[in-house]
Amino acid sequence: MGNSLPVRTIFLILIFISCTKTGNIFERGDVYTKVFNIDSTYSYFTETSHSSSPFIYTGERDSFKTKSLIQFTAPDTIDSIYLFLIGDEVNDTIFFFTLKDSFKEDSITYSMVNSLKNYLYFKNYYNNDTILLKITPPYDSVKNGLIIESNNFYKFCSKENSPYSFVVLFEKARKDTLKFTKDAYVCYHPFLNDTTDTLFLSSGVSGRIDFFIPRDSLNLDSLFSRFDISLKVSSTCTLSVNIKLREKVFKTIGTGRVDTTGYISIISGVKDLRSLKDTMENLKFTLFLKNESYNPRMIKIDSLKVLLMYVEDKE
């Protein structure tokens, strides 16, 4: 995970919107509707590791910076190794740096990559949609992997894609074609430490918004008829809302397509919220884009809301 802003221990402002009498659906009492503004002090942007993306990204665009990392097996008995990166049409110099140490796909971040960078292994100008790099002995120099960098923005197929980027090993008359053993990309963006009035959503070059709702403010013992996340964006996107059940384990409790203004229903996740309410001070949600393209979204804090409609559970 990347650096995040600390969550200040203050209460969310709850805006009481309306109160109407019950109809035929509920028989227990008044139906209440509330809107929670997701205050910036209860939310933050986090860098995420991108080890399962079908693409790896490198370069800069719109102040967003990305680096890709790859690792592959290089036995001492191999006569020669060739690296193939398949992806965008490249008209640029591509830089390859060695790593001081191995990396973990599920936890590498942009700041970690800078500290792991060793030395420039190779650079070359390419004008093709396939990057070819010959790995020369001693192979021990690339045992921890390579960092791929460029001045312009490009994407290449990862080992999760088909066709995928690959390594070709030659030993006498034998030829083996292998996937990378590891690949991932990392991203830095200028809004990482700014949640005063803006949050950032994306997937291809990705980040996630984590936000918190105090347990007691949700009335989880009540009967809910509506429990939505409301979001305004500049163009259509598909979003998922996950609740963090325990460390690094997320459960998707709502998905929705947002076109300028949209609602993501999480009514089906109420039972999971109830199961956690006695053990957690705050309920933590994660909001992120599902699509895997370079498609950043910047949203205003006041466009992210939680809408509730419920009946108080009375004895």
N, C-alpha and C positions, 0 to 999 in steps of 0.2 A: 504494500500500500504506500501511496505517496504521503507527503506531509498534508495535514489538514488543520483547519482552524479549530481551537478548543471550543467546546460547547459551554456557554455561560449558563450558570444555574439560575435562570430566571424563568418566570412562568410565561407561557404563551398567552397572548391576549385572545380571549374567546369572544367572538362577536355573536351575540344573540340576534338572530335574524327574524324569526317568526314563531308563532305558537298558534296552532289551529286545533279545533276539536276533532276527535276521532271520527272516522267514517265506519264503513262496514268491515274493513280489514282488521282493525284493532278493537278490542273490547276492554282493555285494561285502563285506559285513561287518555290523557292528552298526548298528542303527537307533537314532538319538538323537532325543529330544524335548526341546526347550527352550522356555522362555517368557521373553520380554523384557518387563519392565515399562517403560513409556514414562515415564521420569523427567522431572519438570517442568523440570529443567535442560537437557533435550534437546528441549524442545517450547515453542511459544509460540503465542498467538492473534494473528491478523492481521486488520485491517480490510481489506475488499475493495471494489473498485469494482463498481457494479451497473448496468452500461450495457445489459445484455441481458435484464433481468428483464421479464416481461410486465406488471409493476405498478411504480408509483412510490409511495413511502410518505412520509407526513409526520405529525409529531406525537410524542407521548410515551405510552408504556405500560410499566408494570413497570420503570421506571428506564431504559428504552431510548428513545433520542432519535433521530429521523430527520428529514431534510430532503430535499426533492426539487428538482431543477434541470431547467429546460427551456430550449431555444433554438429560435428560428424565424427565418425570413427576413422582413424588413419593408422592402420597396422604398419609396423616397420618393414614387413616383407613386401609391401606394395611397390610396384615400379613407378607408377605415376597416378596422380589424382587430379580430376577436373571437376570444377564446381560450375553448375549451371543455375542461373536465376532466371525464371520465366515470368514475364509480366508486361508492364507498360513499355511503350516505345521510348527508349532512352536516347537523349541527345546531350550528353553531359559527362563529366568526370565522376567516376564512382570511387570511393575510398574504402579500403578494407583495413581495419585495425585489429591487432591481436588482443586477447584478454589475459590479464594477470592471473585470473582464477576462473573457475567454472561458475556458471550462473544457474539459478533455478527459474524455470519457465513461469511458475505460478506466483512469483514474488519479486521479480526484477523490476526496478523503477528507473526513471530517467537519471536521477541523482546517483544511483548505484552504478549505472553504466559509466558515467564520467570517472568514477573512482576506480573502475576495473580496466579502463582503457590502458593498453600497454604501449605499443608502438605501431607506426604505419607499416603495414605488411606489403601493400600493393595499391597503386592507383592507376587508372587508365581511362582514357576517353572512349566512350561507346556510342555507337549510332545504330542501335538494333533493339529488338524486343527480347533478346536473350543475352544475358551477361555471362561471359565465359571467363573463368579464372583458373589457371593452372597452379596447383599447390605443389611447391617444390620441397624436397628434403632439406634439412631434417624436419620431419612432420611433428616433432615435439613442440615446435614453435606455435602450432595452431591447435594443440590438444584441448585447450579450453574453449576454442571457438573463435569466431570473427564478429566484429561489429561493422555493419554496412552503413555508410553515410554518403550524402550527396547535398549539393546546394539547392537543387530543385526537388520537387516532390514526385516520388514514384512509388508504385506498389508492385510487389512480386508475389507469386503464389507460394503459400506455405505448405508444410507437409500435410495439413488438413484438407488441402484443395486437390482437385483433379482437373487438368494435369498439375503436378506439383514440381517445385524446384528440387533438384537432386544432385547427387555426387556420383561420378563414374570412377571406379577403381580398376586399374589395369595391373595384372600380374602375369607376365609372360604372355601366354595365349589366352588367358582368362580375363573376362570383363564382367564386372558387377555394377549394377545400377541400384543405388540406395537412396532412401529418403534421409533427410537430416534426422539426427537423433533428438535434437532440440531446435526450436525456433520460436522467436517472440519479437514483439516490438514494444517500444516505450515512447511516451509522448510528454512533451512539456508545452504548456500554453500560458499566456500572460494573465489569465484569470484565476490561476491556482490559489492565490491568496486573497481573492476578492469575492466575498459573499455579502458585501454591504447592500448591494441592490441588484446584483447579477449572479446567475448561476449558469453553468455550462453543461450541456448534454451532448453526447455523441456516442458512436459505436466504432466505426472504422478507425478513427483516431479518437480514442475513447476516454471518457470519464464518467463518473457516476455521482449523483447527488445523494448523500445520506441526510435524512432528517428525522427528528425525534418528536414524539408527542407524549407528554406526561401521562402515565397510566391512568391516574384518577380522573383526568378530564374527559375520557372517552365513555364513561358510564357503560362498561363492558357487560354488566349484568342486565342491561336493558335489552329490549327486543328491537332489533334494527330492521328497517324496511329499505334503508339506503345508506351506503357507506362508499363514497367515491373520492377519487383524486381528480381534481380539476386542474387543467393546464392550458395555457395559451402559448402557441408557438407561431412562428412566421410562415411555416409551410407544413404540409402533411408529414407525419411520422408515426411509427408504431412504437408504443411504449409498453414496458412491463414494470410492475411494482412488486418488489420482493420484500419479505420481512426476514430479518436476520434472527434465526432460531437459536443458534449458538455460533461459536467462532468458526467463520468461513463456511457456514452452512446456511443456504438461503432457500426459502420456499416461495415460489411464485404464487401470489394471491390475487393477481389481477392483471389483465392485459387489455389494451385498447388502441384503436386507431384515432389519432388526434389530427384534425384538420382545422387549423387556426384556434378553435376552442373545442375541447373534448373532455369527456369524463371517462375515467377508468374505474369500473366497479370492482370493489374488493369485499363485497358482502359475503362471498364464500369463504373469506379468510378470517371471519370473526371468531370462529371456533379456535383457530390457532392463536389469535390474540388473547382470547380468554384463558387458554392454557398457560400463557406466560405472565398473566397480569399479577400474580402473587409473588413472582420471583424477579420482576424487572421494575426498576424505577421509571424508565422510559421505554416506549416502544419504538424500535429503530426500523425505518423503512429505507429502501434503496430504489431510486428511480433511474432508469437508463433506457436508451434506444436499443431496439432489437436488431435493426439492419446493420450489415457489415460493409458500409461504404464510407468514404470520407465525406461526412455529412454533419459538421458541427452545428449545434444549436445553442444560442445564448438566450436565456429567458430572464425576465424580471422576477424578483422575489415575490412581488405581490400578485403574480399570475399563477402561483402554485398554492392551491387551497385543498383542504379536506372538507367534504360536505357530509353531514350526518343527518339522518332522520330516524328518530327512535321513540319508543314508548317506555317510560320508566317502569321497571319491574316492581310492582307493589305487592305486599303480602295480602 
